[in-house]
Amino acid sequence: MKRLAVLLALAASPALAATVPFVSLHNSDFVVVLGFLSFVGLLVYFRVPGRIAGLLDGRAVQIKADLDEARALREEAKSILATYERRQKEVQEQADRIVASARDEAMAAATQAKADLQAAIARRIAAATDQIASAEAAAIRKVREDAVTIAVQAAGDLLSRQATAQGVSASIDAAIDEVGVRMH
């Protein structure tokens, strides 16, 4: 209580210090109090506090609606972010699968190319071997044919030098028999 009395005494001291009576239009404190009370009365008369309260309530409702909308947008953004992250993960997994598949296909293609190259080399070697064998057989055949031709010519020359009618006939028969034996 003492504190309240001291506080009121200190608060009232400027009004008591005035030389004119407090309730007088010459006292500026009294005029300020009257103006303030008139202003508050006008505010109450025109229902300004109710209007301000209504405006504040409307603003509070609008703020609440904005907050609800912000929460909804935040939840939607979280959902979109989760969807995006899930899709990004799926795309990354798909990209990893594509890379792995491409790597496997490249390895298979390299293995196949190597096998094809080895097969082509084997075919060429076989073809070359066949060509060599064919050329060797042709050369042997040619040598034999040439040998036969030369032998026939030599025999013909020899027979023509030793030619008697009976001797020629016997030699021809012997040569034909010999050729028949050698050819078969």
Residue pairs with C-beta under 8 A, 6 or more apart in sequence:
14 29
15 22
15 29
18 27
18 29
20 26
20 27
21 27
22 29
22 30
23 30
24 30
25 31
43 49
148 179
155 171
155 175
159 167
159 168
159 171
159 172
162 171
